[in-house]
Amino acid sequence: VSRPSSIPPNTRDNLYQGLPPSIKSALRAKVQSFHVSEE
């Protein structure tokens, strides 16, 4: 399993754009909760 940091940003963006809307919203919610818990 390759780490996300090893993936070029443009490749990661292309993968993200190819995800279904439900996956995007789930990832966004997960990221937001991660940022909130970090404060």
N, C-alpha and C positions, 0 to 999 in steps of 0.2 A: 504493500500500500504506500503510494507516494504521498508525501506531505503537501498540503495546500500551498505552502510557501515555495515549493519547488516548481509550481506551475506558473508560467508567465501570466501576468495580469490580463492580457488580451485573450488568452486561451480560456482563462477562468470566466471572463465576461461572456465569451461565446457560449460556454457551457451553461452559464446562468440564463442567458437569453433563450436557450433551447428548453428550459424547464417549463413545466406546466404552471399556470398561475397559482394553483393551490400549493405547489411546492415553494414558489417564490414567497408567498405570504407566510408560509410556515417558517421558512428560513429567516424572513424579516422579523417575525415575532421572536424567534429564538435569539437573533442577534441583538434585538432591542432589550430583551430580558438580560442578556449577558452584559450589555453596557450598563444597565441599571444596577445590577448586582455588583458591578465593579466599583461603583462610587462609595 
